[in-house]
Amino acid sequence: MRRHIPSTQALACFEAAARHESYTRAAQELALTQSAVSRQIIALEAQLGVPLFRRTRHGVQLTAAGAHYGRQVARWLQGLERDTLDMMAHQGQGGALSLAAVPTFATRWLLPRLPQFAERHPDIVVHIDTQTRPFLFADTPFDAALYAGTPEQVAQWPGTEAQLLMHEDVVPVCSPRLLEAATPRGRGRAYPTLAPEQLAGLPLLQQSTRPYAWRQWFEAMGVHAPGALDGPRHELFSMLAMAAAHGLGVALIPPLLIQTELAQGELVMACAQPLHSGRAYYLVRPTRPASPVLMAFGQWLQEAAAAP
């Protein structure tokens, strides 16, 4: 018997009261009386041996312990509701996967390929939220994460194991208009690419999460570029792609994330000199036995990453 797990009713009353810091508003939300909410919270405090609220002249106020416990309970109740809805939707068949993913990789690479997974596993639904940095799986509802980083960064993510999907190369890209302006004799013909030293004189678009990317590229090309750190900064590759397509400058972007823009001619290669960034894309999961749903997704993902 799990003697230290409070009743769901008590936790629901506490979570609502903690969110509103009001027994009255919690009672209205839960369609209960104020006294019923109060009794549930008093019983919860007695079970915990910790005061969760301070009674004031104007009502109740969370204690520090109550605020911390409230965040934990809210996350647990949300997860329980999500899992219950998934079970109801699938009637015990298949399942659901909650995935954290870096934004541009999720929208530009994963989502266009997810119909293939759905065709193979129609009884599995994949929920995706964006997350750019490592986190503790114990504090989130995620089953796994699609993460972009260096091997050292992945190795330092505690309590996880990582499945390598693909390495990342970046290439300089820009709008056709910008390339035409830099090479007037290229008008009317196929766009010629520029030499690395020519890029040093063009506006450079910077990624705020990789502030030294252009410096690393120029160093790899053996080019002195005093302005390698200059230029407007954007956080996401999708933002860089949009800025580059509108002629604001040259951006360093993995080709796999801009296949549509390259195919449609919205972006062109400014210089045919890729740089291995040292980063890669990984499927990261907690170090515990994977569920059949996660195993099926991981196997499909590996195949999709290896496909041309």
N, C-alpha and C positions, 0 to 999 in steps of 0.2 A: 504494500500500500504506500502510495506517495503522500506521506503525511504533511509535507511542507509545501504542497502546491495549493494555493488558495482557489476558491471557487471562481468560475468564469464570471458569475454575476457580481461578485465582490470586485473583481478586477475591472469589469466594464464600468461599474459605478465609480471606482476610484479614477480610472482613466478619463472619464467625462468630467468629473469634478476637478481633476488636476488641470485639464485643458482649459476649463472655464474659470477655475478658482472660484467656483460657486456650486453649492449643493443644489440651489434652486434651479439653475440653468441645466445642471446635469439631470435633475429629475424631469424637467420638461423634455429634454432630448430623449431620455430613455422611457418616457411615459410611465414614470413611477412617482410616488410621493416623496417629498423632501425627507420625511422621517425614514422611509425605506432606504434611501441613499445613505443617510447618516448612519443607520444601523449597520449597513454593509461595510462602510468604511471603518466604523468603530471595531467591528469584528476583525477586519483585516489588520488594523493597527495592533489589536490584541494578539493576533497570530504571529505577526512580525516582531512584536516587542519594540516597535519603533514608531514614534509619532510622525505622521505624514503631513498633517496640517496643524497650523496654529490658529486657534480661535481668536478672532479680533472683534471689536465693536461693530465692524462693518461686514463681518462674515467670516471667511476662512482664508488662510494664506499658506501656501506650500512651505514646508521646511526644506532645507537643503537635501535631506535624504529623500523626501517626498518628490522633489523635482527630478532627482536622478532616477528613482524607481518609476516615476511616471513615464519617462522617456523609454525605459526598458519595456514596460507593460504595453505602451502604445505600439511599439514595434512588434511585440509578440502577438498582440491581438490582430494587427494588420496582416501578419503572416498567416495566422490561423484562419482569418476570413478569406484570404487569397487562396490558401490551400483547399478550403472547403468549397469555394466557388469552382475551382479547377476540378475537384472530385465530382461535384454535381454536373458540371459540363460534360465530363468524359464518362460518367457512369462507371468509374472503376477501370476504364480501358485507357491505355496509353499513359499520358501524364503531361506535366508542364515543366518548363525549364525557365528559370529566371536568370537572365544574363546581363552582366554589366559590360559595357563596351566603349572603347574610345569612339567619339562621335563620327568623324569622317569615315573611318574604316567601316563602321556599322552601316552608314547610309550609302556609301559609294561601292563597297565591296560585298558586305554580307547580305544586305536586304535584297539586292538583285538576284542573289543565288538561293535565297531561302525557299522559293517555290520548288526547287529541286529536292530540298529536304522534306518539304511538306508532301510532295508526291511520293517519296519513299516511305515517310512516316506520317500518314494523315492523322494518326491518333495522338500526335505530340504537338503541343503549342509552345512557341518560344516567345517569352516576354523579354523585351530589351529596354534597359535604361542606360543612360550615358554616365560614364565614370572615367576620368582621365588619370587618376592617381591610385596607387595601391591603397587598400583598406583592409580591415579585419572582417573576415567572413562571418565571424561570430556575432558581429554587430549589425549585420545587414541580412536581407532576405535572399541574397544572390547565391545561386548554385555554382556559378563559374564566372570568369571574366575574360573578355578579349582585350589584351593589353599590348601596347607597343612600348618597347624599352630595350635597354642593353642587357646582355647576359648578367652583368653585375647587379643591375636593378632588380631583375627577376629573382636572382639568388638571394637577395636581401628581403624579399617579401616573406614575412614569417608565416609558418603554418600552411605553406602551399607547395604544390608541385606544378610544373609548367610543361606544356606540350608545344614544341616549336612548330609553327605553321609555315612561315616564310621569312626570309631576310628582306631588308628594305634598302632599295637604291633610290636616290633622289636625282632629279634632273632639272636644269634651268628651263623654265617655260615662260612665255609671255603672249600677248595678243599679236595677231598678224600685223596690226597697225603699227605697233611699237617696233616690230622687227623691220617693217618696210621703211620706217623713218630712220632706222639705224643703218640700213643698207639700201639707199635709193636705187641703185642699179638692179636690185632684185625685183622691182615692180613689174607686174605682169607675168612673172615666171615663178617657178617653184621657190618657196622661201629658202634662201641660203641661211645656214647657221653661222653664228659669229664665233670668232676665236675667243678663248677665255679672257684675254686681256681687254677685248672690246667690251665685255660685260661689266668690267670695273667702272666704265664711264656711264652706265645706264642706271636709272632708279632701281633700287633693290627693295624688295618686299621681305620683311623679316617675320619670322614666327616667334612669338613671345616666349613660348615654351622651349625653343631651341635658339637662343640668342646668338650663338656662335656658328650657326650652320654655314652662312656665307663665308665667314673667315676660314672655316675648315675646307670648304670647296676651293676657294682661291689658293690656299696653301697646297692642297693636293694637286692643283694645276700648275704650281710653281709661279703664280702671278702675285705681284705686290699690289694690294688693293687697300689704300688707306681708308676708303669709305665702306669697308665690308660690314661694319656694324651700324651703318646709317640706314635710314629709311623707316617708313611706317610699320608698326608691329601689329600683327593679328594673331589670335590664339589658335585658331583651327585651320587645317589644310583647306577646308571648304571655303573659308573666308579668304585665304590666300588665292585660291583658284578664281574666285569671283573678282577680287581686286585685280589680278593679272589679266583676266579676260576683258576687263574694262580699261585696260591700257595704263594702269597706275604704276606698273613696274614689272620686274622679272622676279619670279618666285622659284624656290627650290621645293619640288613636290614629287612624291613617289608616283610614277606613271600609272600604277594600278588604281590610284584614287581619282584619276582624271581621264579615264578611257573615253568617256562620252564627250568631253570637251575637245580632246585630241581628234576623235573621229569626226566631229562636226566642224572642226577648224576654228573653234572659239579660242583654243590655245595651240601654240606651235612650239616645237623645240627651239630654244634660243641658242643652245650650244649642245652638240652631241657628245657631251662628256659627263656620264653619270658618276656619282660618287656613292660608294657603299657607306651608308651612314653609321654602321656599327650597331644599328638597332634592328629589331625583328618583331614579328607579331606572334603572340603566344596565346594559347588557351590555358588559363590559370584556374586551378580548383583547389579546394581544401585537401589536406593530406588525410583523407578518410576514404573508405571504399566508395567508389562512384556508383550512382544509381544507374539502372539500365537505361533511363532516358538520357542521362549525361554521357554514358558510354556510346550510345547510338549517335548522339550529336557530335561527340569528339571524333568518331570514326568518319562520319560524313564530312566534317570540317577538314580533316586531314586530306581526304580525297579531293575536295574542292580546292584546297590550297595548292595541291600538286598538279591540278589540271592546267593545261596551257591557256 
